[in-house]
């Protein structure tokens, strides 16, 4: 990498509504299962899943999954040898999970895939794109009352069937789902 070269920040390009330049280096945001993100520098405009994992300083890429966080909020798994084009400005960020399996769930009618067997109420709200201070999240339970999920509560996604969640404005008197 040329140390005099200005680093192109992919997230800034997207926020400004412009396409990134055709050559690196680039800064991309990489996060974990708690949606804690940090910047990682990648030279290749079309990195593989493996390159993203390794750029994040993670060893043993084979023991990890990487997901692209698309501009529309959807998550899409990126296989280790599969490439993504950073110049297309369609991928905002990446998530890396220390996991060999992915799990599907539905929130507010949108099906997502997750790389970890549990997910917290706060992460569900962030993935749904709602204000965590005003909205609650519930697990749909067929034949029973739907169960509120607290921000710090972990819900398992590895059971049988697809878990369905929904969000809604919280009543100030309840507080159970906030």
KARA-V281224 format. One record per backbone hydrogen bond with DSSP energy under -1.0 kcal/mol. CO is the residue of the C=O (numbers start at 1). NH is the residue of the N-H. E is the energy in kcal/mol with one decimal. If there is no record, write none. Layout:
BEGIN
CO_NH_E ; CO_NH_E
END
This chain:
BEGIN
2_5_-1.6 ; 8_27_-2.6 ; 9_13_-2.1 ; 10_14_-2.1 ; 11_15_-2.5 ; 12_16_-2.1 ; 13_18_-2.6 ; 14_17_-1.1 ; 25_8_-2.5 ; 26_42_-2.7 ; 27_10_-2.3 ; 28_40_-2.5 ; 29_94_-2.3 ; 30_38_-1.8 ; 31_96_-2.8 ; 32_35_-2.1 ; 38_30_-2.8 ; 40_28_-2.8 ; 42_26_-3.0 ; 45_86_-2.7 ; 47_84_-1.8 ; 48_52_-1.9 ; 49_53_-2.2 ; 50_54_-2.7 ; 51_55_-2.5 ; 52_56_-1.3 ; 53_58_-1.7 ; 54_57_-1.8 ; 60_63_-2.2 ; 61_64_-2.0 ; 65_97_-2.7 ; 66_78_-3.1 ; 67_95_-2.5 ; 68_76_-2.1 ; 69_92_-2.4 ; 69_93_-1.3 ; 70_73_-2.2 ; 74_70_-2.8 ; 76_68_-3.5 ; 79_49_-1.1 ; 80_50_-2.7 ; 82_49_-1.4 ; 85_88_-1.2 ; 90_71_-2.0 ; 93_69_-3.1 ; 94_31_-2.9 ; 95_67_-2.8 ; 97_65_-2.5 ; 97_99_-1.6 ; 103_114_-3.2 ; 105_112_-3.1 ; 106_165_-3.1 ; 107_110_-2.0 ; 110_107_-2.5 ; 112_105_-2.4 ; 114_103_-3.4 ; 117_157_-3.6 ; 119_155_-2.8 ; 120_124_-2.3 ; 121_125_-2.1 ; 122_126_-2.2 ; 123_127_-2.7 ; 124_128_-1.9 ; 125_130_-2.0 ; 131_134_-1.2 ; 131_135_-2.2 ; 134_170_-2.7 ; 136_168_-1.7 ; 137_149_-2.9 ; 138_166_-2.1 ; 139_147_-2.2 ; 141_144_-1.6 ; 147_139_-3.1 ; 150_153_-1.4 ; 151_122_-2.1 ; 153_121_-1.3 ; 155_119_-1.7 ; 163_106_-2.6 ; 164_140_-3.3 ; 165_108_-2.0 ; 166_138_-2.9 ; 168_136_-3.3 ; 171_175_-1.2
END
